[in-house]
Each structure stands twice: as C-alpha cells, then as structure tokens.
Amino acid sequence: MPRYLFAGILLSLWVGCHQQPREVDGYLEALFDQGLLNGNVLIARGDSILYQRSFGFADPTEERPLTIFHHFAIGSIQKEFPAAAIMLLVEEGLVELEAPIAEYLPELPAWSRQVTIRHLLQYSSGLPEVDWEKWFGRSVPPDQETILDRLVHGPALLFPPGTDYSYTHYSPFLLQRIVERITALPFPVFLEEEFFYPHGMEGISVMEHYPYRDTARMALPSTSRGR
C-alpha cells in the first residue's frame, strides 16, 4: 500500500475514531490479515490517545510480537539532525556556512579546504558514497573511527565542490564531527540536550554503531508475507 494512501486512511480514521473505535480496529485487522500492515498505529488528539495498537511482529522471524515499546529506525531521516544541529550553531555564531570544513576539522586532507559547510548541507561537496559493501564483506563494523580513517587516507572528490550533486553519508558524518568538535559533546548528547529533552521527547535512542549492537528493543524491517 502506498504510504500516502495509508496516511490518508489514517487521517480519515482519526476524524471518526472517537465515535467508532471498533470499526477502526476491524479495518486495521483486515489490513494486517491481508499482509498490508505490520506496525504500530497511534491516533491522538492533543494529549488524548484515541486509538493505539500494535500489529504483527518485530522482526522477519515472526517470533517477537511487536509492542508499543519497540523502537523503529528512522533511516535517512536521521540526516536532518546533523543539518539542524549545524544551523543551530550558525544561529549562535559558532559556524559559518561558507567556511571551509578544514577550519573545524584540520586533520582532513587538502580537499577539505575546498569543501564548505554549505556544500555538506547541500550534498554538493564532491565526496563519494561510503563504501558500505566493502566493509560489510570484510565483517568490519563501519564505526566513526573507521569512516574517519577512510576519509583521511582514501577518496578523492568526484567533482569540484558546488558543481554537482552526490548523495553521500560522508556529509552528515562530517557535520556531526563538526558539531562535536565545536561543542565538545558527543553528538547523541548534544541532540538530547538541545532537541529532545527541551521538547519533552523521551524514549529516543541514538545508535552510534551499525550494524546495531543491541536490537532487543528494535523493530527490524521485513518484506516477508508482503509486509
């Protein structure tokens, strides 16, 4: 089912949920039975929860029932957080968008004097994509130090900064390192202090390693049974 269609269905359910919760539940059960729904559904108005239920399983083995306490990986949406963190530091006068990243990370190679903060934000730095398959094939976990070592000793730019577009995980990675260098805080701690706690956002885990070391409370994606 397309995401926009499911979102529209949930909006329609939200409108009448407080009047017909059994119909909402029955409709969602039918979707689950057809293999079209595996996940958590929450419908709320303000601070009032109108409907909440978990459907399906937390991993492809279908041995762990999904619960409201499982965490879902947000995938590439996480790239918005380094960008937002950098813009917060820009507002505070601690970062300049047009400054070369060599000013903040002088340990990087000569190409870092051509790449600016703005280039990282716009994915126009010229840096290639992280070579995930090469690392996974050697069973080497690509932690932050491994990625940094690759940057220092590895890739040349694909094109002059600002002349093209390249979707690369090096961009958010470098933005995170710059935030950590300026604030002297681990990036997850910075997020908690500046974004999550001030807005009452609790129960969030920021994973620093991939593949994830602890998946006990994680809901893992699956394509089994058409889900």
Buried (B, 14 or more C-beta within 10 A) or exposed (E): EEEEEBEEBBEEBBEEBEEEBEEBBEBBEEBBEEEBBBBBBEBEEEEEEBBEBBBBBBBEEBEBEBEEEBBEBEEEEBBEBBBEBBBBBBEEEBBBBEEBBBBBBEEBBEBBEBBBBBBBBBBBBBBBEBBEEEBEEEEEEBEBEEBBEBBEEEBEBBEEBBEEEBEBBBBBBBBBBBBBEBBEBBBBEBBBEBBBEEEEEEEEEBBEEEEBEEBEEBBBEBEEEEB
